[in-house]
Structure formats: structure tokens, C-alpha cells
Amino acid sequence: MTTWQTIVAIAGLTGVSIVTRGFFMIPERQVPIPPWLREALRYAPLAALVAVLLPEVAMTGDHLIATWKDARLYATATGILVFVTTRKLLGTILAGSAVLLALRLGLGW
């Protein structure tokens, strides 16, 4: 790309970012959201988290995990179990990380 093409691309991306991120601040009054949409948006962060984490846990490269000897499965199960029983995020992270580390270093998984 030439210098001018780079400048135009950066300016265009800046403009698009400002318009899309500032879209909800432009109206002078609050935009009414239907109750069904408001209810659906409550689950958006959880859905995004699952969409990011599930492939990382269940896949190796381009295919699903083919064996039970994968430390990620046990670390995930431990993290879920700790969170369900204690509802503490730090404990969930520490327990899952400890199991992952123990299985990777101890058993070489």
C-alpha cells in the first residue's frame, strides 16, 4: 500500500469506529427497546464467552479432541464444579489452572 492509501484506510476506519460506537449517544432521548430484546441482551455476554472458550477447550487445530487424555477437559470440569459449588471466580480460576498445570507437568498431557 502507498502512504496515501494507508492514510485513507486509517481515516475511514476511524470514521466508521466513531459512527458505530457513538450511534447510541446521538439521539437526545432514550431509544425504546422492546422487552423481548432487553431480555435477550442479558445473555449476550455469556454467549460471547462460550463462543470464545468452547473451541479452545474442545478442539485441537481444526478437529475435535479425540481422546479423554486432554488436560483442558479436566481443568474445565474442575472450574465448572468449583464455580457451581462456591460461586467464587478467583477459586474457579485457581482450581482450573492448578488441575491444568498438574496434568500437563505431572502426566505430560
Secondary structure, DSSP 8 states (H G I E B T S, - for coil): --HHHHHHHHHHHHHHHHHHHHGGGSSSS-----HHHHHHHTTHHHHHHHHHHHHHHHEETTEE---S--HHHHHHHHHHHHHHHH--HHHHHHHHHHHHHIIIIIS--
